[in-house]
């Protein structure tokens, strides 16, 4: 979690280290270039740079107060120019008074150095302020990116829950229609289907809070669903399963297969008088687990344009979870409707 106090402590420590290095170079310049005695060079460097460091810390809060968002460019520059002149003048005055008392014999040098100290102080002021603004805006950018990431995560989770909760009403609607039609000519089958539907809903709703589930559990849910439909259609379809063992424990989105088998029943079994096969196979293809669901269908039956609710739901959920748009495809081949789903493999599973 973001802690502004911790950030300020890091900046404070960074300033001290920076000014320690500058003080060393200050001392070396006075001693070797200006040929001042080492005692004076050391004291001048310490006093001057300690004051710079003190003022530099206060510039941080000035920079946070005078921001680009709250001030025009002219006002910002003029405020900082005035602040820089005042800070540099105060710095020079304090250094001059301190060194004059400690080294009265160096008064001529101190007087001659006032102007250059002032310009250097002004230069240092604008350097520090510029660095402050870079730090402030970089930190704000990271905080904004973090907040946006958290917000996008919440939005994504809400969208996933919304899509997932569309599945059960869609399935229940179809199942209740089936039960309703059975009550007219086969009450015993309707009763059996109602009991199996109750068991199926009890099983699926107990797992409804989970976004992911292992493929083996999804297959068990599918078999429960097909048992329900067997009551109505009896021997009009066979379920054929060919699952590679390494695929069974791979996590997939919860209820991702259910709409595919609903479609197989609705557009395959329901629309033909012939017995059909509904197949599911799964194998590894590179970095993906490929799930293939196919069913026989009558080509003479008009095919509706576009994707139905089930396929659209699956496509949207896969895109939200894996951030890929190529994970679902459909094809019609040899009087079979085929749906291909790619699940990115997690090597830890």
C-alpha positions in Angstrom: 0.0 0.0 0.0 1.2 3.5 -0.8 2.7 5.3 2.2 3.5 9.0 1.7 5.6 9.1 4.9 7.9 6.3 3.6 8.2 8.2 0.3 9.2 11.4 2.0 11.8 9.5 4.1 13.4 8.1 1.0 13.6 11.5 -0.6 15.1 13.0 2.5 17.8 10.3 2.6 18.5 10.8 -1.1 19.0 14.5 -0.5 21.5 14.0 2.3 23.6 11.5 0.3 23.5 13.9 -2.8 24.6 16.8 -0.7 27.3 14.8 0.9 28.8 14.1 -2.5 28.5 17.7 -3.6 30.2 18.8 -0.3 33.1 16.6 -1.1 33.6 18.1 -4.6 33.1 21.6 -3.1 36.0 20.9 -0.7 38.2 19.6 -3.4 37.5 22.6 -5.6 38.4 25.1 -2.9 41.5 23.2 -1.8 43.0 22.3 -5.2 41.7 24.9 -7.5 41.2 28.0 -5.3 44.2 26.9 -3.2 42.5 27.6 0.1 43.8 26.1 3.3 42.2 22.7 4.1 40.5 23.9 7.3 38.8 26.7 5.6 37.9 24.6 2.6 36.3 21.9 4.8 34.3 24.4 7.0 33.1 26.4 3.9 32.0 23.2 2.2 30.2 21.9 5.3 28.4 25.1 6.2 27.5 26.0 2.6 26.2 22.5 1.7 24.4 21.9 4.9 22.4 25.1 4.3 21.8 24.0 0.7 20.5 20.6 1.9 18.3 22.3 4.5 16.8 24.7 1.9 16.6 21.8 -0.6 14.3 19.9 1.7 12.0 22.9 2.1 11.9 23.2 -1.8 10.2 19.8 -1.9 7.2 21.1 -0.1 7.2 24.3 -2.2 7.2 22.2 -5.3 4.2 20.2 -4.1 2.3 23.3 -3.2 3.0 25.2 -6.5 1.9 22.7 -9.1 1.3 22.9 -12.8 -2.4 22.0 -12.3 -3.0 24.9 -9.9 -0.9 27.6 -11.5 -0.3 29.2 -14.9 3.2 28.9 -16.4 3.9 32.6 -15.8 2.8 32.4 -12.2 4.7 29.2 -11.6 8.0 30.6 -13.0 7.6 34.0 -11.3 6.9 32.4 -7.9 9.9 30.1 -8.2 12.1 32.9 -9.4 11.2 35.0 -6.3 11.6 32.0 -4.1 15.0 31.2 -5.6 16.3 34.8 -5.2 15.1 34.8 -1.5 16.5 31.4 -0.8 19.9 32.1 -2.5 20.2 35.5 -0.8 19.4 34.1 2.6 21.9 31.2 2.0 24.7 33.6 1.0 24.0 35.9 4.0 24.2 33.0 6.5 27.3 31.6 4.9 29.0 35.0 4.8 28.2 35.7 8.5 29.3 32.3 9.7 32.6 32.2 7.8 33.4 35.8 8.5 33.3 35.1 12.3 35.3 31.8 11.9 37.8 33.1 9.3 38.0 37.0 9.5 41.3 36.9 7.5 39.3 35.5 4.5 36.9 38.5 4.4 38.1 39.7 1.0 37.6 36.3 -0.6 34.2 36.0 1.0 33.1 39.4 -0.3 34.3 38.6 -3.8 32.5 35.2 -3.8 29.1 36.6 -2.8 27.9 37.2 -6.4 29.0 33.8 -7.6 27.5 32.1 -4.6 24.3 33.8 -5.4 24.2 32.7 -9.0 25.2 29.1 -8.0 22.5 29.1 -5.3 19.9 30.2 -7.9 21.1 27.6 -10.3 20.9 24.9 -7.5 17.4 26.1 -6.6 16.0 25.5 -10.1 17.8 22.2 -10.5 16.3 20.9 -7.2 12.8 22.2 -8.1 13.1 20.5 -11.6 14.1 17.2 -9.9 11.2 17.6 -7.5 8.7 18.0 -10.3 10.0 14.9 -12.0 9.7 12.9 -8.8 6.2 14.3 -8.1 4.8 13.6 -11.5 6.5 10.2 -11.8 5.1 9.2 -8.4 1.6 10.5 -9.4 1.8 8.6 -12.7 2.6 5.4 -10.9 -0.2 5.9 -8.4 -2.6 6.7 -11.2 -1.6 3.6 -13.1 -2.0 1.5 -9.9 -5.5 2.9 -9.3 -6.5 2.3 -12.9 -5.2 -1.2 -12.7 -7.2 -1.9 -9.6 -10.3 -0.3 -11.1 -9.9 -2.3 -14.3 -9.5 -5.4 -12.2 -12.8 -4.7 -10.4 -14.6 -3.9 -13.6 -13.2 -7.1 -15.2 -14.3 -9.2 -12.2 -17.8 -7.6 -12.3 -18.1 -8.3 -16.1 -17.0 -11.9 -15.6 -19.6 -12.4 -12.8 -22.3 -10.9 -15.0 -21.4 -13.2 -17.9 -21.3 -16.2 -15.7 -24.6 -15.5 -14.1 -26.2 -15.3 -17.5 -25.6 -19.1 -18.0 -27.8 -20.5 -15.3 -31.0 -18.6 -16.3 -30.4 -19.5 -20.0 -30.0 -23.2 -19.1 -33.0 -23.2 -16.6 -35.2 -21.6 -19.2 -34.4 -24.4 -21.7 -34.8 -27.1 -19.1 -38.1 -25.8 -17.9 -39.4 -25.7 -21.5 -38.4 -29.4 -21.8 -40.1 -30.3 -18.6 -43.2 -28.4 -19.6 -43.5 -30.3 -22.9 -42.9 -33.7 -21.2 -45.8 -33.1 -18.7 -48.3 -33.2 -21.6 -47.5 -36.8 -22.7 -45.0 -38.3 -20.3 -45.5 -37.2 -16.7 -43.1 -39.8 -15.3 -40.3 -38.6 -17.5 -41.1 -35.0 -16.5 -40.9 -35.9 -12.8 -37.6 -37.7 -13.4 -36.2 -34.8 -15.3 -37.3 -32.4 -12.5 -35.4 -34.5 -9.9 -32.3 -34.6 -12.0 -32.5 -30.9 -12.7 -32.7 -30.2 -9.0 -29.6 -32.3 -8.4 -27.7 -30.5 -11.2 -28.6 -27.0 -9.9 -27.6 -28.0 -6.4 -24.2 -29.1 -7.7 -23.5 -26.1 -10.0 -24.8 -23.4 -7.7 -22.6 -24.6 -4.8 -19.6 -23.8 -7.1 -21.1 -20.6 -8.6 -18.8 -18.3 -6.6 -15.7 -19.8 -8.3 -14.5 -18.3 -11.6 -12.2 -21.3 -12.4 -12.7 -25.0 -12.2 -10.7 -28.1 -13.3 -11.8 -29.6 -16.6 -12.7 -32.9 -15.0 -15.3 -31.2 -12.8 -16.7 -29.4 -15.8 -17.1 -32.7 -17.6 -19.0 -34.1 -14.6 -21.4 -31.2 -14.8 -21.9 -31.8 -18.5 -22.7 -35.4 -17.9 -25.3 -34.4 -15.3 -26.8 -32.1 -17.9 -26.9 -34.8 -20.6 -28.5 -37.2 -18.1 -31.3 -34.7 -17.8 -31.7 -34.4 -21.5 -31.6 -38.2 -21.9 -34.9 -38.3 -20.0 -36.5 -36.3 -22.8 -34.7 -37.6 -25.8 -33.9 -41.1 -24.6 -31.7 -42.8 -27.3 -31.6 -39.9 -29.8 -27.9 -39.1 -29.0 -24.7 -40.7 -27.7 -22.0 -38.9 -25.8 -18.5 -39.7 -26.8 -15.5 -38.6 -24.7 -11.8 -38.6 -25.6 -9.8 -36.6 -23.1 -6.1 -36.7 -22.7 -5.2 -37.4 -19.0 -3.0 -34.4 -18.7 -6.0 -32.1 -19.6 -8.3 -33.3 -16.8 -6.7 -31.3 -14.0 -6.2 -28.1 -16.0 -8.2 -25.1 -14.8 -10.8 -23.7 -17.1 -13.5 -21.0 -16.6 -16.4 -22.3 -14.6 -19.4 -23.4 -16.7 -17.5 -22.8 -20.0 -18.7 -26.1 -21.5 -22.3 -25.9 -20.5 -23.5 -23.6 -23.3 -21.8 -25.8 -26.0 -23.8 -28.9 -25.0 -27.0 -26.9 -24.8 -26.4 -25.8 -28.4 -25.6 -29.4 -29.4 -29.0 -30.5 -28.0 -30.9 -27.5 -29.3 -29.5 -27.4 -32.9 -28.4 -31.1 -33.2 -30.7 -33.4 -31.3 -33.8 -31.3 -31.4 -33.7 -30.5 -35.1 -33.2 -34.0 -36.5 -35.1 -37.3 -36.3 -31.8 -39.3 -36.6 -29.6 -40.4 -33.8 -26.6 -38.2 -33.5 -23.2 -38.2 -31.7 -22.0 -35.4 -29.4 -18.3 -35.6 -28.9 -15.8 -33.9 -26.8 -12.0 -34.2 -27.1 -9.1 -32.5 -25.5 -5.4 -32.5 -26.2 -2.4 -30.3 -25.8 -1.3 -28.2 -28.8 1.9 -26.2 -28.0 1.2 -23.7 -25.2 -2.6 -24.3 -25.3 -5.0 -27.0 -24.3 -7.4 -27.5 -27.1 -11.0 -28.5 -26.4 -13.1 -29.7 -29.3 -16.9 -30.1 -29.0 -18.7 -31.4 -32.1 -22.1 -32.7 -32.9 -23.9 -34.0 -36.0 -26.4 -31.8 -37.5 -28.9 -31.7 -40.4 -27.5 -29.4 -43.2 -31.1 -28.9 -44.5 -32.0 -27.0 -41.3 -31.4 -23.3 -41.9 -28.5 -22.0 -39.8 -29.1 -18.7 -38.0 -26.6 -15.9 -38.7 -24.3 -14.7 -36.0 -23.4 -16.3 -32.7 -26.0 -17.3 -30.1 -26.0 -16.2 -26.5 -24.0 -19.2 -25.4 -21.1 -18.8 -27.9 -21.0 -15.1 -27.4 -20.9 -15.5 -23.7 -17.9 -18.0 -24.0 -16.0 -15.7 -26.4 -16.4 -12.7 -24.1 -15.4 -14.6 -20.9 -12.3 -16.1 -22.6 -11.2 -12.7 -23.8 -11.7 -11.1 -20.4 -9.9 -13.9 -18.5 -6.9 -14.5 -20.9 -6.8 -11.1 -22.7 -6.8 -12.9 -26.1 -9.3 -12.8 -28.9 -8.4 -15.9 -30.8 -9.4 -18.6 -28.2 -12.8 -19.6 -29.7 -13.6 -20.6 -33.3 -16.4 -22.5 -35.0 -16.6 -24.5 -38.2 -18.9 -26.7 -40.1 -17.3 -29.8 -41.7 -18.8 -33.1 -43.0 -22.2 -32.3 -41.5 -20.7 -31.6 -38.1 -20.8 -28.4 -36.2 -17.4 -28.0 -34.4 -16.4 -25.6 -31.7 -12.7 -25.2 -30.8 -11.6 -23.6 -27.5 -8.0 -22.9 -26.7 -7.0 -22.6 -23.0 -3.5 -21.3 -22.3 -1.5 -23.9 -20.5 -0.2 -23.0 -17.0 3.0 -25.1 -16.5 2.4 -25.2 -12.8 -0.8 -27.1 -13.1 
